[in-house]
Amino acid sequence: MSRKELPIDWMLSDLQGALDHGMIYLAALGLVAYTEMLGRESSLARGIRGKKESECFDYFVSEFMRYPCSLLNDGRTYDSLRNGLAHEYFIKPPEGTVAHKFPDGYDPDGTKPGIEVDSKGALLAFILEPYFRDFSNAARTWKAERAARLANSITSPPRSVLPGPLTHPASAAIYPPYPASGTVAPDVGDTRAHEVRPTDVSGGNLPDWSKV
């Protein structure tokens, strides 16, 4: 793979593997990092430059994952997730929770976003299964748009944010090839990636994440 190709399939495969093997906090950190990376890549390709890291994260979550801006709180959610997970292991504030999935019966339609905030916008929970579902669809949406832009010369391709030669994994003799495009994560329907997801920020009817 050349540096001009975005390894979205590898990203999804690595994230799925981490979730399948119970590596919850590693998956959480990867999801935040990849969300920010794709936000920078997509905003640059669309001619939007000068965004801070938090703005790149917010851009991809709102523009591609279609999460309401009320869940992002002007970069506060990014700070809680990224700086908490990277520097403190836990998300901020300390009472915030990283959960694999929603409690049984809480999301019967499979449409709730993977971020829960309280009535003041403070992060309550980062729920990986629904977030990964929505991130996967959004990543594929951006992958298709990026391919179309390159094929049709809609805009000059941005400089890759991946420095140096891209080799993943390091030794093909040790690691098998990654799956082909479209086979690395469950496809729950691309139409969901284009719908703004509802959220309850009233503080009512939310799970007690301290007991999950």
C-alpha positions as CSV (number, residue, x, y, z in Angstrom):
1,M,0.0,0.0,0.0
2,S,1.3,3.4,-0.9
3,R,1.2,6.5,1.3
4,K,-1.6,7.9,-0.9
5,E,-3.9,5.1,0.2
6,L,-5.7,5.5,3.5
7,P,-5.6,2.2,5.5
8,I,-9.2,2.4,6.7
9,D,-9.7,-1.4,6.4
10,W,-6.7,-1.9,8.7
11,M,-8.0,0.6,11.2
12,L,-11.4,-1.2,11.3
13,S,-9.8,-4.6,11.5
14,D,-7.5,-3.6,14.4
15,L,-10.4,-2.0,16.3
16,Q,-12.6,-5.0,15.8
17,G,-9.9,-7.3,17.0
18,A,-9.4,-5.2,20.1
19,L,-13.1,-5.3,20.9
20,D,-13.4,-9.0,20.2
21,H,-10.6,-9.7,22.7
22,G,-11.9,-7.5,25.4
23,M,-9.2,-4.8,25.1
24,I,-11.7,-2.1,25.9
25,Y,-9.4,0.8,26.8
26,L,-7.0,0.1,23.9
27,A,-10.0,0.1,21.6
28,A,-11.3,3.3,23.1
29,L,-8.0,5.1,22.6
30,G,-7.8,3.8,19.0
31,L,-11.3,5.0,18.2
32,V,-10.5,8.5,19.5
33,A,-7.2,8.7,17.7
34,Y,-8.6,7.4,14.4
35,T,-11.6,9.7,14.6
36,E,-9.3,12.7,14.9
37,M,-7.1,11.5,12.1
38,L,-10.0,11.0,9.7
39,G,-11.4,14.4,10.7
40,R,-8.1,16.0,9.7
41,E,-7.9,14.1,6.5
42,S,-11.4,14.8,5.4
43,S,-11.4,18.5,6.4
44,L,-8.2,19.1,4.5
45,A,-9.5,17.3,1.4
46,R,-12.6,19.6,1.5
47,G,-10.4,22.7,1.7
48,I,-10.9,23.3,5.4
49,R,-7.5,24.1,7.0
50,G,-6.1,25.2,10.3
51,K,-8.3,23.0,12.5
52,K,-7.1,22.1,16.0
53,E,-7.1,18.5,17.1
54,S,-10.4,18.8,19.0
55,E,-12.0,20.5,15.9
56,C,-10.8,17.6,13.7
57,F,-12.5,15.1,16.1
58,D,-15.6,17.2,16.3
59,Y,-15.7,17.6,12.5
60,F,-15.7,13.8,11.8
61,V,-18.2,13.0,14.5
62,S,-20.7,15.6,13.5
63,E,-20.2,15.7,9.7
64,F,-19.7,11.9,9.0
65,M,-21.1,10.1,12.0
66,R,-23.9,12.6,12.3
67,Y,-23.9,12.9,16.0
68,P,-25.5,16.0,17.5
69,C,-23.2,18.9,18.4
70,S,-24.6,18.8,21.9
71,L,-22.6,15.7,22.5
72,L,-19.3,17.4,21.6
73,N,-19.6,20.5,23.8
74,D,-17.1,22.6,21.8
75,G,-14.2,20.3,22.3
76,R,-14.9,19.3,25.9
77,T,-15.9,15.7,25.0
78,Y,-12.6,15.4,22.9
79,D,-10.6,16.6,25.9
80,S,-12.3,14.2,28.2
81,L,-11.7,11.3,25.9
82,R,-8.4,11.9,24.3
83,N,-6.4,13.6,27.1
84,G,-8.0,11.3,29.7
85,L,-7.3,8.1,27.9
86,A,-3.8,9.1,26.6
87,H,-2.5,10.7,29.8
88,E,-4.6,9.3,32.7
89,Y,-5.8,5.9,31.3
90,F,-9.4,6.8,32.4
91,I,-11.6,9.3,30.7
92,K,-12.3,12.7,32.3
93,P,-14.1,13.5,34.5
94,P,-13.2,10.7,36.9
95,E,-16.8,9.5,37.1
96,G,-16.9,9.0,33.4
97,T,-17.2,5.4,32.2
98,V,-15.8,3.4,29.2
99,A,-18.3,0.7,28.4
100,H,-18.3,-2.1,25.9
101,K,-22.0,-1.8,25.1
102,F,-25.3,-0.5,26.4
103,P,-27.1,-2.2,29.2
104,D,-29.6,-4.8,27.9
105,G,-32.8,-3.2,26.6
106,Y,-31.5,0.4,26.6
107,D,-31.0,0.7,22.8
108,P,-33.4,-1.8,21.3
109,D,-33.4,-0.1,17.9
110,G,-29.6,0.1,17.7
111,T,-29.7,3.9,16.9
112,K,-28.4,5.6,20.0
113,P,-25.0,7.3,19.7
114,G,-22.0,5.9,21.5
115,I,-21.5,9.1,23.6
116,E,-23.6,10.0,26.6
117,V,-23.5,13.4,28.3
118,D,-25.4,14.9,31.2
119,S,-27.7,18.0,31.0
120,K,-24.6,20.3,31.3
121,G,-22.7,18.5,28.5
122,A,-20.3,16.7,30.8
123,L,-19.2,13.3,29.5
124,L,-20.9,10.4,31.2
125,A,-20.0,7.4,29.1
126,F,-18.1,6.3,26.0
127,I,-19.9,3.2,24.7
128,L,-17.7,1.4,22.3
129,E,-20.0,-1.0,20.4
130,P,-22.4,1.7,19.1
131,Y,-19.6,4.2,18.5
132,F,-17.6,1.6,16.5
133,R,-20.7,0.8,14.5
134,D,-21.2,4.5,13.6
135,F,-17.5,5.1,13.1
136,S,-17.2,2.2,10.7
137,N,-20.0,3.4,8.5
138,A,-18.6,6.9,8.6
139,A,-15.1,5.8,7.7
140,R,-16.4,3.9,4.7
141,T,-18.4,6.9,3.6
142,W,-15.3,9.0,3.7
143,K,-13.3,6.3,2.0
144,A,-15.8,6.3,-0.9
145,E,-15.8,10.1,-1.1
146,R,-12.0,10.3,-1.0
147,A,-11.7,7.7,-3.8
148,A,-14.2,9.7,-6.0
149,R,-12.2,12.9,-5.3
150,L,-9.0,11.3,-6.4
151,A,-10.5,9.6,-9.4
152,N,-12.3,12.7,-10.7
153,S,-9.7,15.2,-9.6
154,I,-12.2,17.2,-7.6
155,T,-9.4,18.6,-5.5
156,S,-5.7,18.0,-5.1
157,P,-5.2,15.1,-2.7
158,P,-4.0,16.4,0.7
159,R,-0.6,15.4,2.1
160,S,-1.0,12.2,3.9
161,V,-1.0,12.5,7.7
162,L,0.9,9.2,7.9
163,P,4.7,10.0,7.9
164,G,7.2,7.8,6.3
165,P,6.7,4.5,4.4
166,L,3.5,2.7,5.4
167,T,4.2,-0.9,6.4
168,H,1.5,-2.8,8.4
169,P,2.2,-5.3,9.7
170,A,6.0,-5.2,9.9
171,S,6.5,-8.8,8.8
172,A,4.1,-10.6,6.4
173,A,5.9,-13.8,7.5
174,I,4.5,-13.4,11.0
175,Y,1.2,-11.7,10.4
176,P,-1.3,-12.8,7.7
177,P,-2.6,-10.3,5.1
178,Y,-5.5,-8.1,6.2
179,P,-8.9,-8.7,4.8
180,A,-10.0,-7.0,1.6
181,S,-12.2,-3.9,1.6
182,G,-15.7,-4.4,3.0
183,T,-14.9,-7.6,5.0
184,V,-13.4,-6.3,8.2
185,A,-16.4,-5.1,10.2
186,P,-20.1,-5.8,10.3
187,D,-22.1,-3.5,8.0
188,V,-25.2,-2.3,9.7
189,G,-26.4,-0.2,6.8
190,D,-24.8,2.9,5.3
191,T,-28.0,4.9,5.5
192,R,-27.5,5.3,9.3
193,A,-24.3,7.3,8.6
194,H,-26.4,10.1,7.0
195,E,-28.9,10.5,9.8
196,V,-28.4,12.9,12.7
197,R,-28.7,10.7,15.8
198,P,-31.0,11.7,18.6
199,T,-29.7,12.1,22.1
200,D,-31.1,12.8,25.5
201,V,-29.1,15.5,27.2
202,S,-31.8,16.3,29.8
203,G,-30.2,14.1,32.4
204,G,-33.2,11.8,32.6
205,N,-33.6,8.2,31.6
206,L,-29.9,7.5,31.2
207,P,-28.2,4.4,32.6
208,D,-26.4,4.7,35.9
209,W,-23.0,4.3,34.4
210,S,-21.3,4.0,37.8
211,K,-23.0,0.6,38.2
212,V,-22.3,-0.7,34.7
